[in-house]
């Protein structure tokens, strides 16, 4: 059964370009991972600085490998000072 996640990221206004570059790099590297079915970045049109990633993983093991990958660790380190508030991540199962 696939694993579905949505992550919401709030970037400080003065750091938008740096944040977007880090997010783009994360997406590019993550899409190469085993078990990554979908990893798409979106920008909220109504709320400046709010981005979200929709993810689909083949297995929980693939998701775990992603969460502890080198590029994910580098992303977390780089993005932490750019965040307006901590990220929110929702994990669920597809209903329909």
N, CA and C of each residue as an Amber inpcrd file, in Angstrom:
protein
   288
   0.8410000  -1.1880000   0.0000000   0.0000000   0.0000000   0.0000000
   0.8820000   1.2450000   0.0000000   0.5760000   2.1860000  -0.8620000
   1.3490000   3.4240000  -0.9470000   1.1760000   4.2770000   0.2990000
   2.1830000   5.1010000   0.5660000   2.1790000   6.0380000   1.6850000
   2.0600000   7.4450000   1.0880000   1.1240000   8.2470000   1.6200000
   0.8720000   9.6030000   1.1100000   1.2010000  10.6220000   2.1950000
   1.9220000  11.6720000   1.7970000   2.2620000  12.7460000   2.7180000
   2.0210000  14.0900000   2.0620000   1.6910000  15.0640000   2.8970000
   1.6620000  16.4660000   2.4940000   2.4160000  17.2430000   3.5580000
   3.4000000  18.0020000   3.1340000   4.1920000  18.8170000   4.0470000
   3.9270000  20.2850000   3.7380000   3.7180000  21.0800000   4.7900000
   3.4810000  22.5130000   4.6410000   4.6890000  23.2450000   5.2200000
   5.2640000  24.1390000   4.4090000   6.4900000  24.8440000   4.7670000
   6.2250000  26.3390000   4.7110000   6.5680000  27.0550000   5.7820000
   6.3830000  28.5090000   5.8650000   7.7620000  29.1670000   5.8900000
   8.0840000  29.8930000   4.8350000   9.3960000  30.5310000   4.7290000
   9.2710000  32.0320000   5.0040000  10.2220000  32.5480000   5.7620000
  10.2440000  33.9780000   6.0720000  10.3270000  34.7960000   4.7870000
   9.6470000  35.9210000   4.7840000   9.5440000  36.7480000   3.5820000
  10.9020000  37.1310000   3.0030000  11.8490000  37.4830000   3.8450000
  13.1640000  37.9240000   3.3680000  14.0370000  36.7990000   2.8350000
  13.5830000  35.5590000   2.9710000  14.3920000  34.4010000   2.5700000
  13.7120000  33.5440000   1.5120000  12.7430000  34.1110000   0.8200000
  11.9530000  33.3440000  -0.1440000  12.8130000  32.7100000  -1.2430000
  13.6780000  33.4680000  -1.8670000  14.4690000  32.9350000  -2.9850000
  15.4040000  31.8230000  -2.5210000  16.0510000  32.0250000  -1.3730000
  16.9240000  30.9750000  -0.8280000  16.1160000  29.7210000  -0.5060000
  14.9450000  29.9190000   0.0780000  14.0880000  28.7900000   0.4250000
  13.6260000  28.0190000  -0.7930000  13.2330000  28.7440000  -1.8300000
  12.7790000  28.0940000  -3.0620000  13.9200000  27.2850000  -3.6860000
  15.1190000  27.8180000  -3.6800000  16.2600000  27.0740000  -4.2350000
  16.5160000  25.7860000  -3.4570000  16.4460000  25.8460000  -2.1310000
  16.6230000  24.6360000  -1.3220000  15.5160000  23.6210000  -1.6020000
  14.2870000  24.1030000  -1.7240000  13.1600000  23.2150000  -2.0060000
  13.3030000  22.5620000  -3.3800000  13.6890000  23.3320000  -4.3840000
  13.8680000  22.7750000  -5.7310000  14.9350000  21.6740000  -5.7260000
  16.0320000  21.9340000  -5.0540000  17.1090000  20.9430000  -4.9790000
  16.6110000  19.6740000  -4.2870000  15.8500000  19.8470000  -3.2060000
  15.2940000  18.7020000  -2.4900000  14.4020000  17.8690000  -3.4080000
  13.5320000  18.5250000  -4.1620000  12.6140000  17.8220000  -5.0600000
  13.3980000  17.0440000  -6.1140000  14.3560000  17.6820000  -6.7420000
  15.1430000  17.0340000  -7.8000000  15.8420000  15.7860000  -7.2610000
  16.4800000  15.9020000  -6.1090000  17.2180000  14.7700000  -5.5470000
  16.2740000  13.6750000  -5.0460000  15.1430000  14.0660000  -4.4680000
  14.2050000  13.0810000  -3.9280000  13.5550000  12.2720000  -5.0330000
  13.2450000  12.8960000  -6.1470000  12.6030000  12.1750000  -7.2590000
  13.4610000  11.0380000  -7.7890000  14.7480000  11.0540000  -7.5040000
  15.6670000   9.9930000  -7.9400000  15.6690000   8.7990000  -6.9850000
  15.0450000   8.9460000  -5.8310000  15.0970000   7.8900000  -4.8160000
  14.2330000   6.6840000  -5.1750000  14.6820000   5.5150000  -4.7100000
  13.8830000   4.3050000  -4.8640000  12.5660000   4.4640000  -4.1210000
  11.4880000   4.0730000  -4.7550000  10.1830000   4.0920000  -4.1090000
   9.4630000   5.4180000  -4.1540000  10.0850000   6.4590000  -4.7130000
   9.4280000   7.7570000  -4.8260000   8.5080000   7.7310000  -6.0450000
   7.2160000   7.7850000  -5.7970000   6.2240000   7.7730000  -6.8650000
   5.8690000   9.1970000  -7.2760000   5.7270000  10.0690000  -6.2940000
   5.3930000  11.4770000  -6.5520000   6.0880000  12.3410000  -5.5060000
   6.6120000  13.4800000  -5.9400000   7.2180000  14.4520000  -5.0280000
   7.1250000  15.8030000  -5.7240000   6.0430000  16.5170000  -5.4730000
   5.7510000  17.7600000  -6.1800000   5.6790000  18.9380000  -5.2160000
   6.2560000  20.0570000  -5.6410000   6.2920000  21.2950000  -4.8530000
   5.2520000  22.2750000  -5.3810000   4.5030000  22.8740000  -4.4660000
   3.4820000  23.8600000  -4.8040000   3.6960000  25.1180000  -3.9710000
   3.2400000  26.2440000  -4.5190000   3.2690000  27.5150000  -3.7970000
   1.8330000  27.9730000  -3.5770000   1.5290000  28.3840000  -2.3660000
   0.1930000  28.8780000  -2.0400000   0.0280000  30.2770000  -2.6310000
  -0.9960000  30.4710000  -3.4580000  -1.2170000  31.7700000  -4.1060000
  -1.8020000  32.8080000  -3.1600000  -2.4590000  32.3770000  -2.1140000
  -3.1120000  33.3150000  -1.1910000  -2.2470000  33.6950000   0.0020000
  -1.2770000  32.8530000   0.3200000  -0.4520000  33.0800000   1.5050000
   1.0220000  33.0920000   1.1100000   1.5890000  34.2790000   1.0630000
   2.9890000  34.4520000   0.6550000   3.9160000  33.6860000   1.6090000
   4.8310000  32.9670000   1.0290000   5.8030000  32.2340000   1.8310000
   5.3570000  30.8460000   2.2520000   4.1670000  30.4400000   1.8180000
   3.6710000  29.1130000   2.1780000   3.8180000  28.1930000   0.9670000
   4.4950000  27.0770000   1.1880000   4.7300000  26.0760000   0.1550000
   4.2660000  24.7310000   0.6890000   3.9210000  23.8500000  -0.2250000
   3.5820000  22.5040000   0.2170000   4.1010000  21.4850000  -0.7730000
   4.4460000  20.3260000  -0.2300000   4.9450000  19.2140000  -1.0230000
   3.9640000  18.0660000  -0.8600000   3.5370000  17.4980000  -1.9920000
   2.7130000  16.2870000  -1.9750000   3.6190000  15.1310000  -2.3650000
   3.6160000  14.0970000  -1.5320000   4.5060000  12.9620000  -1.7290000
   3.7100000  11.6620000  -1.7780000   4.1930000  10.7440000  -2.5930000
   3.6740000   9.3800000  -2.5810000   4.8730000   8.4410000  -2.6150000
   4.8710000   7.4940000  -1.6830000   5.9610000   6.5260000  -1.5620000
   5.4130000   5.1140000  -1.7070000   6.2080000   4.2450000  -2.3050000
   5.7750000   2.8650000  -2.5390000   5.6260000   2.0890000  -1.2340000
   6.5570000   2.2830000  -0.3050000   6.5200000   1.5460000   0.9620000
   6.9720000   2.4470000   2.1120000   6.6760000   2.0210000   3.3210000
   7.1390000   2.7780000   4.4910000   8.6620000   2.7230000   4.5950000
   9.2780000   1.6550000   4.1140000  10.7400000   1.5500000   4.1160000
  11.3500000   2.5990000   3.1850000  10.7190000   2.8030000   2.0140000
  11.2110000   3.8360000   1.0880000  11.1050000   5.2190000   1.7140000
   9.9930000   5.4800000   2.3870000   9.8160000   6.7680000   3.0610000
  10.8640000   6.9540000   4.1450000  11.1070000   5.9120000   4.9240000
  12.1090000   6.0040000   5.9870000  13.4970000   6.2990000   5.3960000
  13.8420000   5.6140000   4.3070000  15.1360000   5.8640000   3.6650000
  15.2500000   7.3230000   3.2240000  14.1400000   7.8720000   2.7170000
  14.1210000   9.2860000   2.3230000  14.3590000  10.1910000   3.5270000
  13.6750000   9.8930000   4.6110000  13.7510000  10.7560000   5.7920000
  15.1380000  10.8100000   6.4090000  15.9390000   9.7780000   6.2130000
  17.2930000   9.7520000   6.7870000  18.3840000   9.9220000   5.7140000
  17.9790000  10.2490000   4.4850000  18.9490000  10.4210000   3.3920000
  19.8410000  11.6420000   3.6310000  21.0080000  11.6150000   3.0310000
  21.9470000  12.7380000   3.1640000  21.3450000  14.0380000   2.6630000
  20.6720000  14.0030000   1.5060000  20.1360000  15.2540000   0.9620000
  18.9850000  15.7970000   1.8040000  18.2300000  14.9180000   2.4780000
  17.1630000  15.3860000   3.3640000  17.7690000  16.0290000   4.6200000
  18.8120000  15.4410000   5.1340000  19.4910000  16.0110000   6.3040000
  20.0780000  17.3820000   5.9650000  20.6920000  17.5090000   4.7870000
  21.2460000  18.7980000   4.3590000  20.1380000  19.8310000   4.1670000
  19.0060000  19.3900000   3.6200000  17.8670000  20.2930000   3.4450000
  17.3920000  20.8070000   4.8040000  17.1910000  19.9140000   5.7490000
  16.7160000  20.3240000   7.0790000  17.6690000  21.3230000   7.7180000
  18.9410000  21.0640000   7.5810000  19.9510000  21.9610000   8.1510000
  19.8970000  23.3350000   7.4770000  19.7800000  23.3480000   6.1510000
  19.7850000  24.5990000   5.4100000  18.5160000  25.4140000   5.5580000
  17.3760000  24.7480000   5.6860000  16.0870000  25.4530000   5.6990000
  15.7270000  25.9640000   7.0960000  16.2980000  25.3940000   8.1330000
  15.8470000  25.6930000   9.5010000  15.8480000  27.1850000   9.8430000
  16.8700000  27.9140000   9.4390000  16.9330000  29.3460000   9.7740000
  16.0370000  30.1940000   8.8690000  15.5030000  29.6120000   7.8040000
  14.6520000  30.3490000   6.8710000  13.1640000  30.2140000   7.1940000
  12.8390000  29.3510000   8.1440000  11.4370000  29.0390000   8.4270000
  10.7620000  30.0680000   9.3230000   9.5430000  30.4140000   8.9520000
   8.6980000  31.2860000   9.7710000   8.2030000  30.5210000  11.0080000
   7.9030000  29.2350000  10.8190000   7.4700000  28.3460000  11.8980000
   7.7850000  26.9180000  11.4790000   7.7380000  25.9710000  12.4030000
   8.0690000  24.5830000  12.0470000   7.1520000  24.0220000  10.9590000
   7.7140000  23.1280000  10.1540000   6.9370000  22.4620000   9.1080000
   5.8480000  21.5910000   9.7300000   4.7690000  21.4270000   8.9960000
   3.7110000  20.5130000   9.3830000   3.6520000  19.4190000   8.3300000
   3.6270000  18.1630000   8.7760000   3.5830000  17.0380000   7.8480000
   2.3750000  16.1770000   8.1900000   1.5670000  15.8940000   7.1680000
   0.4110000  15.0340000   7.3040000   0.6700000  13.7510000   6.5500000
   0.3910000  12.6160000   7.1810000   0.5700000  11.3010000   6.5670000
  -0.7700000  10.5920000   6.5900000  -1.1280000   9.9700000   5.4510000
  -2.4210000   9.2980000   5.4320000  -2.5260000   8.2310000   4.3740000
  -3.7000000   7.6520000   4.3010000  -4.0240000   6.6430000   3.3030000
  -5.0400000   7.2290000   2.3350000  -4.9310000   6.8370000   1.0870000
  -5.8630000   7.3130000   0.0660000  -7.2240000   6.6550000   0.2800000
  -8.2660000   7.4820000   0.3330000  -9.6200000   6.9640000   0.5310000
 -10.3440000   6.7120000  -0.7730000 -10.1830000   7.5970000  -1.7440000
 -10.8900000   7.4640000  -3.0250000  -9.9320000   7.6490000  -4.1750000
